């Protein structure tokens, strides 16, 4: 049976999201809780007529990208649910059922997330914030974004044009554009790029979007001053990751920035397929003739390539 791809902007009927795999609705919408339902702090999980049903307790005011950590901690890490695709479908369903209009729900999601990233990146406010869960929490990846932004702006490598590979929701691309960079966000997911293209103007930001695989980007050689692959390569098989690093070098006029989580085992629910090591980053650097390579740790592993 073929299941339709996720449509983040599809209408929500009767307050319930359905995509042929899962039904998601706020608590209190639809049937009452039944025997056999798993209840966590934020979710109820059960089946009705053979259909997987997830109910949630989130509202428009508190939905942001920390939803990833909630789903991981409460439903996926304990083993109630499994798989990256199911994770994405439940995630989408929770967000869009926080409002009657999916555009309104996603705008709140983006605005709340960007505000939280900003607070978590601010040296004044960040120390007062609660620590992240370690599983996709904004508190944990905000320093990654801040470091990437610093590497984009750094010294002689600083440039106005930035191309991000594997942008996903595009939070980093949006933050860079807010700081005056000319940013192109790219991702293999057409739905994600469609969502980002719809959200950027609602947030008052200009970001160009491009749907393509990160190993085959329809852009010219040296077409961007800086090319980013931030928390992308762990989603790809090692041979595919090799091709992406080579493509990033082709596309970059000045600098390539690669960032990866340093995990003991890959996080399946986030779609990680291997644990990228510092040794792998060093190997990519050694296989980059004509580039100066530097590897370091900062909330994960980093490879910075500069044209010699």
Secondary structure, DSSP 8 states (H G I E B T S, - for coil): -------TTS--BTTEEE-SSEEEEETTSSS---TT-EE-SSEEEEEETTEEEEEE---TTT-STTHHHHHIIIIITTTSS--HHHHHHHHHHHHHTTSSSHHHHHHHHHHHHHHHHHHHH-TTTGGGS----SSS-HHHHHHHHHHHHHHHHSGGG--SEEEESS-TT-HHHHHHHHTT-EEEEEES-HHHHHHHHHHHHHTT---EEEE--TTS--S-TT-EEEEEEES-GGGS-HHHHHHHHHHHHHHEEEEEEEEE---SS--GGGT--S---HHHHHHHHHT-TTEEEEEEESSSEEEEEEE-
